[in-house]
Amino acid sequence: MKNTCIKKRFIAICLVLIFTLSTLCSTNAFAAGQSEIMPLSGTETLPAGEYYIGEFTFTDTNITPVKTIGGASGSKTVWFFIDLKKADSYSGNIKVTVEIRNANTQAVIAEEVFPLSGTAWDTSPIMKVTLNQGDKIQLWFDASSIGTSPGYYRKASVKLTSVVEK
């Protein structure tokens, strides 16, 4: 009887520790405002012309809050200038996969893979898509190793600017 009571208490203490640690260790990371990551709700409208979306650092994967295409009605070309850099200290190069997705269906509209080496900003990545005013999109990012076995949590920094055709 005494052993059963001790076992139950031990299990209860273990469960409390597990729940406490899982609560403390979880975070939400969304691409957001200037030089920080913070959860956002709602949508952000990308106006006609050039618009600085923000800068953030992420580990493994990240998806931005919903972005609504602004400007005059109709079809328009949208460019995304994506400055990237490796942000972890692990050896080996990384690649960042960027997908532009339909926010309602998560269908991939466009995808590009950008290899990175070193920790300097690569300012050449550009993605171009044709969208309609009012379309809702999200940008999804994935940082992964190149030529080395997976296992590390790879980190990348992003500066994101859009240019919506007027």
Protein Blocks (a to p, Z undefined) as FASTA:
>chain_A
ZZmmmmmmmmmmmmmmmmmmmmmmpccdddddehiacddehjddddehjddfbdcddehi
acddddddedjedjdddddddddddfbfbecidddddddddfklopafbdcddddedjbd
cfkbccdddddehiacddddddddehiachiacdddddddddddZZ
